[in-house]
């Protein structure tokens, strides 16, 4: 089973099955010997999918807040284990931006080496083998409890009626968040916009079998938008970490790095606003009606 609805009937059971499939796959990953960073990345992605599914049924699901909180906490327990690696990737992308050939590079090589050494030092301090197993065990324990409850989740309405309100509400929040981001032009507002963009992207994934040829392009564009906003957020976190190291890196050097970060963020923001406006041109009610028509293209029962 994929992360998508396959038929018009038995929506409640499909919701349960989709959630349980993600949880079971995550529990299996916790027991594997795969690369720890890749495992954590995969687990957090599965948590985001489950939370996207929960957003879709939010208005029709009595226990939304409790289940959303539980899955969010499980993902947050693993967040710090990958942050250091993400900062190294973010700084590498910043150097590429600084040396893209369109202007004279600003970040000197000795400064770049000093930043890399600082970030790699943070990465070296991540959990060891025992701590990693404990983290994964705690995560698995929480998700096993969510999985047990998911088998009895109750949705107030059947068919598209059980999903349409959540689809419209999440899309409306995405529109509201882009308007707030334009007004505030702050890292926090952009990060909030990204969260709602990702939820809407998950919803298009869940509806992907209804009109696959039509929805594939929009899903790709939403993914691009989320990547732009995610890169902006990572640069914000990197800037925060660098600003805390004036004695190690030098105040002038920190200011130089901040200027390049701001320049790259400006490019990302401009692209994100342009793409975001295109992806939110449709009114929420119209989007809901369109997806209801897509829903009717599904078979009553999947073969």
Secondary structure, DSSP 8 states (H G I E B T S, - for coil): --SS---SS-HHHHHHHHHHHHHHHHHHHHTS-S-HHHHHHHHHHHHHHHHHHHHHHGGG-TTHHHHHHHHHHHHHHHHHHHHHHHHHHHHHHHHHHHTSSSS---S-HHHHHHHHHHHHHHHHTS--HHHHHHHHHHHHHHHHHHHHHHTT---SS-GGGGTHHHHHHHHHHHHHHHHHHHHH--HHHHHHHHHHHHHHHHHHHHTTTTSHHHHHHHHHHHHHHHHHHHHHHHHHHHHHHHHTTHHHH-HHHHHHHHHHHHHHHHHHHHHHHHHHHHHT-S-HHHHHHHHHHHHTTS-SS--
